[in-house]
Amino acid sequence: MIKAAAVDKRGRPIVIVGLSVKNMALLRQGRPIEVDLKEFGIAEGGTLVIMGGETEATIMAELSALLGKPEGPG
């Protein structure tokens, strides 16, 4: 995987994630890729999660299982 942070030609921040065939195979196996945002120069950190699935609904179901139910009204 290639990870980089840069500035685009308009002067705006850009985050780059380049996936290898091996990375894409992990996604096809239902194994999300997690990257620490500090690797992109975001001092407070956090996590970038890269996921894949057959459909957006499949990905949302996987996210729901990972994160649980949203809090708040509704």
Residue pairs with C-beta under 8 A, 6 or more apart in sequence:
1 17
1 18
1 19
1 20
1 23
1 33
1 35
2 16
2 17
2 18
3 16
3 17
3 18
3 35
3 39
3 40
4 15
4 16
4 40
5 13
5 14
5 15
5 16
5 40
5 41
6 13
6 14
6 16
7 13
7 14
8 14
15 40
15 48
17 35
17 48
17 50
19 27
19 33
19 50
23 33
23 50
24 52
26 33
27 33
27 50
27 51
27 52
28 52
30 53
30 62
32 49
32 50
32 51
32 62
32 66
33 49
33 50
33 51
34 47
34 48
34 49
34 50
35 47
35 48
35 50
36 45
36 46
36 47
36 48
37 44
37 45
37 46
37 47
37 48
38 45
40 48
51 59
51 62
51 63
52 59
53 59
53 62
